[in-house]
Amino acid sequence: MTGKVFNGRYTADLDGQETVVFLIGMRFNHWWRADKWTTVVTAMPRMLRHLETRDAGLLNWRMWFGRTILVVQYWRNVEELHTFATSSSAPHATAWREFNRRIGADGTVGIWHETYLVSPGRAEAVYDNMPAFGLAKATHHVPIGPGRQTAKARLAHGTDET
C-alpha cells in the first residue's frame, strides 16, 4: 500500500450512486502444476492493464497474493462490468475460453468471483490513519465529521434516515 497517509478518521462517500464491489481470484490447488496455473496467473494483470487504459467502468483495484490470489475491484456499475466480461474485444473472453480449454474441471486451479451491489445506506467504511484505500479510493475519500461518527450514522448518510 502506497500513498499519502491521511491522519484521522475518513470514510467513503458514494455520493448517492450505486457502486459495484467485485471480488475475483484464483487458488493454486496443485502448486507444482505451473503448466496449468501460469496462464491463469498472467491473465488478470493483462485484463487490469487493458482496463486501466480505457474508461470502461473500473474505478479502482487492489491485488493480494497467497495460495489464493484475491483481486478487489470497484466498478461504476454492473452493466459496465458485464460489458467487459462479455466483450469479444476485451481480454476476459479469451482468458475464460483458455481456462476452460486447458483446465476445465481437472481440479488443478480454482477460480472464483463474487459481485456486490453497494448503494448508499447499504455500506459503510472507516479508515483511520490510512492512505485513500478501498471503497473510499474508488468513490470519495472524505473526513469523518459531524453526523458520521458511528457506523450507524455512516450507513444512514445520504438516505432518508439522515
C-alpha positions in Angstrom: 0.0 0.0 0.0 1.5 3.3 -1.0 0.3 6.9 -0.9 0.0 9.7 1.5 -1.4 8.8 4.9 -4.4 10.8 6.0 -4.2 11.2 9.7 -7.5 10.9 11.5 -10.7 9.2 10.5 -12.1 9.0 7.0 -14.9 7.3 5.2 -16.2 6.6 1.7 -19.0 8.7 0.3 -20.9 7.1 -2.5 -22.3 10.5 -3.5 -25.8 8.9 -3.9 -24.5 6.4 -6.5 -24.6 2.6 -6.5 -21.1 1.1 -6.8 -20.1 -2.5 -7.6 -17.6 -4.3 -5.4 -16.2 -7.3 -7.4 -14.0 -9.9 -5.8 -12.2 -12.3 -8.1 -9.4 -14.7 -7.7 -7.7 -18.0 -8.2 -6.4 -20.8 -5.9 -3.4 -22.9 -6.5 -4.8 -26.4 -5.8 -1.8 -28.1 -7.2 1.1 -25.6 -7.0 3.5 -27.9 -8.7 1.4 -27.7 -11.9 2.9 -24.5 -13.2 2.0 -25.7 -16.7 -1.7 -25.2 -15.7 -1.7 -22.1 -13.4 0.7 -19.9 -15.3 -1.8 -18.8 -17.9 -4.4 -18.1 -15.1 -1.9 -16.0 -13.1 -0.9 -13.9 -16.0 -4.5 -13.3 -17.3 -5.6 -11.0 -14.5 -2.7 -8.4 -14.8 -3.3 -8.4 -18.6 -7.0 -7.6 -18.0 -6.3 -4.9 -15.4 -3.8 -3.2 -17.8 -6.4 -3.3 -20.5 -9.0 -1.7 -18.2 -6.6 1.0 -17.0 -6.1 2.3 -20.5 -9.9 2.9 -21.1 -12.9 4.4 -19.4 -14.7 1.0 -19.1 -16.1 1.5 -15.6 -13.3 0.2 -13.4 -12.8 2.7 -10.6 -10.0 1.1 -8.6 -8.5 -2.3 -7.8 -6.1 -3.9 -5.3 -4.5 -7.4 -5.5 -3.2 -9.7 -2.7 -1.1 -12.8 -3.2 -1.1 -16.1 -1.4 -2.2 -19.6 -2.1 -5.4 -17.9 -3.1 -5.0 -14.7 -5.1 -7.6 -12.1 -4.4 -8.3 -9.0 -6.5 -10.8 -6.5 -5.2 -12.3 -4.3 -7.9 -14.6 -1.4 -7.7 -16.8 -0.7 -10.7 -19.1 2.2 -11.6 -22.0 -0.1 -12.3 -22.8 -3.7 -13.0 -23.6 -3.1 -16.7 -20.0 -2.0 -17.4 -18.7 -5.0 -15.5 -20.9 -7.3 -17.6 -19.9 -5.5 -20.8 -16.2 -6.0 -20.1 -16.8 -9.7 -19.2 -18.6 -10.5 -22.4 -16.9 -8.2 -24.9 -15.0 -10.1 -27.7 -12.6 -7.1 -27.9 -11.6 -7.3 -24.2 -9.2 -9.9 -22.8 -11.6 -11.6 -20.4 -13.5 -13.7 -23.0 -10.2 -15.1 -24.4 -8.9 -15.9 -20.9 -12.1 -17.6 -19.9 -12.1 -19.8 -23.1 -8.4 -20.6 -22.4 -9.2 -21.6 -18.8 -11.9 -24.0 -19.9 -9.7 -25.5 -22.7 -6.6 -26.0 -20.6 -8.0 -26.6 -17.1 -11.8 -27.0 -17.1 -12.8 -29.3 -14.2 -9.5 -31.1 -13.7 -9.0 -29.5 -10.2 -5.5 -28.1 -10.6 -6.6 -24.4 -10.4 -9.6 -22.9 -8.7 -11.1 -19.6 -9.8 -13.9 -17.7 -8.3 -15.7 -14.3 -8.1 -18.4 -12.5 -6.1 -20.3 -9.4 -7.1 -21.8 -7.0 -4.6 -24.0 -4.0 -5.5 -23.3 -1.3 -2.9 -25.7 1.6 -2.6 -26.0 4.5 -0.1 -27.4 3.2 3.2 -26.1 -0.3 2.5 -22.4 0.0 3.1 -20.2 1.9 5.5 -16.4 2.2 5.8 -13.9 3.7 8.2 -10.2 4.3 7.6 -8.0 5.5 10.5 -4.6 6.9 9.6 -4.6 5.2 6.2 -3.9 6.3 2.6 -7.0 6.6 0.4 -8.0 3.0 0.2 -10.7 0.6 -0.9 -14.2 1.9 -1.4 -13.1 5.4 -0.4 -10.3 5.5 -3.1 -12.8 4.2 -5.7 -15.5 6.8 -4.7 -15.0 9.8 -2.5 -12.5 9.8 0.4 -13.9 12.2 3.0 -13.1 13.0 6.6 -15.5 11.7 9.2 -17.2 14.8 10.6 -20.4 15.5 12.5 -23.1 13.1 11.6 -20.8 10.3 10.6 -19.1 9.4 13.9 -20.7 5.9 14.2 -21.2 3.0 11.8 -25.0 3.5 12.1 -24.7 7.2 11.2 -22.4 6.4 8.2 -24.9 3.9 7.0 -27.7 6.4 7.2 -25.7 9.2 5.5 -27.3 10.1 2.1 -30.5 8.2 2.9 -33.9 9.3 4.2 -32.7 8.2 7.6 -30.4 11.3 8.0 
